[in-house]
Amino acid sequence: MRRFVDRAVACAFLPLLLGFGVLEKRDAEIEAGNAALKAGKAEDALAHYDQAVKKLPGDAGAHFDRGAALYGLSRFDEAGQEFLRATEAKDAALKASAFYNLGNAFFKKEKFKEAVSAYTRTLGLRPDDKQAKWNLEIALKKQKEEEKKQQDKKDQDDQKKNKDDKKDDQKKDDKDKDQKKDDKQDKDKQDKKDQSQKDKQDRQQPKPEPSKQDEQRQIQSVLDNLERSQKDLEKERARVRAVRRAPPERDW
């Protein structure tokens, strides 16, 4: 079934390769181009259509034929431009075919939204065109698939961005923590340095000499300690003498 669909799609997007043949006057270059295109010689056909367009620059049919040759050469951007010129035709049938082939050119370039618009214009001019309906359905499906891909990519990009933002925030937090740690270490070093300098200054600072009152108090304190020590010493000596004079205890 898939092979059938693929073949159907391939056939569906073949443009109307034959010259449209709506010129009021017969033109040798158009006829030669049509013959070459029928023979599968798109390059030769393009050369003839180029000459026809030079002679008839405002003719929608000539641009349509030139677009068909360019399409056959897979030059879809240029073909689309020619089919777009052909949509200016006053003839409704030519106009509808030009929009149809313009849709095919857009589809080949994977411009599915533009292709949908072109096929819709075809059906507006030719409502019973089954081929345009078929192509429109496929183009709509492709458009939805493309929009879904774009949305999925956007979601993935958003998720990646959010993840990157979180990483950046974490890095910033870690950097702030490291900075605070470094600041604290620097402060501790500075405090230690300041304290060391203060201690050094204190050591170098000469001690104040005691006043006369302080000296007298210190001397009196020493004398008092000596006096108490002498009294204590006399008391201890008296106790020892008393113990020696006491008679021995009887043991009978």
C-alpha positions in Angstrom: 0.0 0.0 0.0 2.8 2.4 0.9 4.5 1.8 -2.5 1.2 2.7 -4.2 0.9 5.9 -2.2 4.5 6.9 -3.0 4.0 6.3 -6.7 0.7 8.2 -6.5 2.4 11.2 -4.8 5.2 11.2 -7.4 2.7 11.2 -10.2 0.5 13.8 -8.5 3.3 16.3 -8.3 4.2 16.2 -12.0 3.3 19.6 -13.5 1.3 20.0 -16.7 4.3 19.8 -18.9 2.6 20.4 -22.2 2.4 24.0 -23.5 -0.9 25.5 -22.6 -1.6 26.7 -26.1 -3.8 29.8 -25.4 -1.8 32.3 -27.5 -4.0 34.2 -29.9 -1.3 33.9 -32.5 0.7 30.8 -33.4 4.3 31.2 -32.4 7.2 29.2 -33.8 9.2 29.2 -30.6 6.3 28.1 -28.5 5.5 25.2 -30.9 9.2 24.2 -31.0 9.4 24.3 -27.2 6.2 22.2 -26.9 7.6 19.6 -29.3 10.9 19.5 -27.4 9.1 19.2 -24.0 7.0 16.3 -25.4 10.2 14.6 -26.4 11.6 14.9 -22.9 14.2 17.5 -23.9 13.5 20.1 -21.3 16.8 22.0 -21.9 16.0 22.5 -25.6 12.4 23.4 -24.7 13.6 26.1 -22.3 15.8 27.7 -24.9 12.8 28.0 -27.2 10.6 29.3 -24.4 13.2 31.9 -23.5 13.0 33.3 -27.0 9.2 33.3 -26.8 9.2 35.2 -23.5 11.6 37.8 -24.9 9.1 38.4 -27.8 6.0 38.2 -25.5 7.1 39.3 -22.1 3.6 40.0 -20.9 2.0 36.7 -22.2 1.0 34.5 -19.3 1.0 31.3 -21.5 4.6 31.8 -22.5 5.6 32.2 -18.8 3.6 29.1 -18.0 5.4 27.0 -20.6 8.8 28.3 -19.5 7.9 27.4 -15.9 7.1 23.8 -17.1 10.5 23.5 -18.7 12.3 24.8 -15.6 10.3 22.4 -13.5 11.4 19.5 -15.7 15.0 20.6 -15.0 14.3 20.6 -11.2 14.9 24.4 -11.1 11.9 24.7 -8.8 12.5 28.3 -7.5 12.7 29.7 -11.1 9.7 27.5 -12.1 7.7 28.9 -9.3 8.4 32.4 -10.4 7.2 31.7 -13.9 4.0 30.0 -12.7 3.4 33.0 -10.4 3.6 35.2 -13.5 1.2 32.9 -15.2 -1.4 33.3 -12.4 -2.0 36.8 -13.8 -3.7 35.2 -16.8 -7.2 36.4 -17.6 -8.2 32.9 -18.8 -9.6 31.0 -15.8 -8.4 27.6 -17.0 -4.8 28.9 -17.5 -4.9 30.7 -14.1 -6.1 27.5 -12.3 -3.3 25.4 -13.9 -0.7 28.1 -13.0 -1.8 28.0 -9.4 -1.7 24.1 -9.5 1.8 24.0 -10.8 2.9 26.8 -8.5 1.7 24.6 -5.6 3.8 21.7 -7.0 6.9 23.9 -7.2 6.4 25.0 -3.6 5.9 21.4 -2.5 9.2 20.4 -4.1 10.9 23.1 -2.1 9.1 21.8 1.1 7.2 25.1 1.4 4.1 23.2 2.4 2.1 26.2 3.7 2.6 28.1 0.4 1.7 24.9 -1.5 -1.6 24.6 0.5 -2.4 28.2 -0.4 -1.7 27.6 -4.1 -3.8 24.4 -4.3 -6.6 26.1 -2.5 -6.6 28.9 -5.1 -6.7 26.2 -7.8 -9.8 24.6 -6.3 -11.4 28.1 -6.0 -11.2 28.3 -9.8 -11.7 24.6 -10.5 -13.6 23.0 -7.7 -13.8 19.6 -9.3 -10.1 19.2 -9.8 -9.4 15.8 -8.1 -5.7 16.1 -8.6 -5.6 19.5 -6.8 -7.7 18.0 -4.0 -5.3 15.1 -3.7 -2.3 17.3 -3.6 -3.9 19.7 -1.1 -4.6 16.8 1.2 -1.0 15.6 1.1 0.3 19.2 1.5 -1.8 19.7 4.5 -0.5 16.5 6.1 3.1 17.6 5.4 2.4 21.0 6.8 1.2 19.5 10.1 4.2 17.2 10.2 6.5 20.2 9.6 4.8 22.3 12.3 5.0 19.4 14.7 8.7 19.1 14.0 9.2 22.8 14.5 7.3 22.7 17.8 9.2 19.7 19.0 12.4 21.4 18.2 11.3 24.5 20.0 10.3 22.5 23.0 13.7 20.8 23.0 15.5 24.1 22.6 13.4 25.5 25.5 14.3 22.5 27.7 18.0 22.8 26.8 17.9 26.5 27.5 16.2 25.9 30.9 18.8 23.3 31.7 21.6 25.6 30.7 20.1 28.4 32.8 20.0 26.1 35.8 23.6 25.2 35.2 24.5 28.8 34.9 22.6 29.6 38.2 24.4 26.7 39.9 27.8 27.9 38.7 26.9 31.4 39.9 26.0 30.1 43.3 29.1 28.1 43.5 31.2 31.1 42.5 29.5 33.2 45.1 30.2 30.6 47.8 33.8 30.4 46.7 34.0 34.2 46.8 32.5 34.3 50.2 35.0 31.7 51.4 37.9 33.6 49.9 36.7 36.8 51.5 36.4 35.1 54.9 39.9 33.6 54.5 41.3 37.0 53.5 39.5 38.6 56.5 40.9 36.0 58.9 44.4 36.6 57.5 44.0 40.3 57.9 42.7 40.0 61.5 45.6 37.7 62.4 48.0 40.1 60.8 46.5 43.0 62.7 46.6 41.1 66.0 50.2 40.2 65.4 51.1 43.8 64.7 49.2 44.9 67.8 51.0 42.3 70.0 54.3 43.5 68.5 53.5 47.1 69.3 52.5 46.2 72.8 55.8 44.4 73.4 57.6 47.4 72.0 55.7 49.8 74.1 57.7 50.7 77.3 56.0 49.7 80.6 55.0 52.6 82.8 57.2 53.0 85.9 55.4 52.4 89.2 54.5 55.5 91.2 55.9 56.2 94.7 52.6 55.1 96.4 52.7 51.8 94.5 56.3 51.2 95.6 55.4 51.9 99.2 52.5 49.5 99.1 54.6 46.8 97.6 57.3 47.3 100.3 54.8 47.2 103.1 53.3 44.0 101.7 56.7 42.4 101.7 57.3 43.4 105.3 54.0 42.2 106.4 54.6 38.8 104.8 58.0 38.6 106.5 56.5 39.5 109.9 53.8 36.9 109.6 56.4 34.3 108.5 58.5 35.1 111.6 55.6 34.7 114.0 54.6 31.5 112.4 58.1 30.2 112.7 58.3 31.1 116.5 55.0 29.3 117.1 56.3 26.2 115.4 59.5 26.2 117.4 57.5 26.5 120.7 55.3 23.6 119.8 58.4 21.4 119.2 60.0 22.3 122.5 56.8 21.5 124.4 56.7 18.0 122.9 60.3 17.3 123.9 59.6 18.3 127.6 56.6 16.2 128.1 57.3 12.9 130.2 57.1 9.6 128.4 53.8 7.7 128.8 53.9 4.6 131.0 53.3 1.4 129.4 52.5 -0.6 132.5 
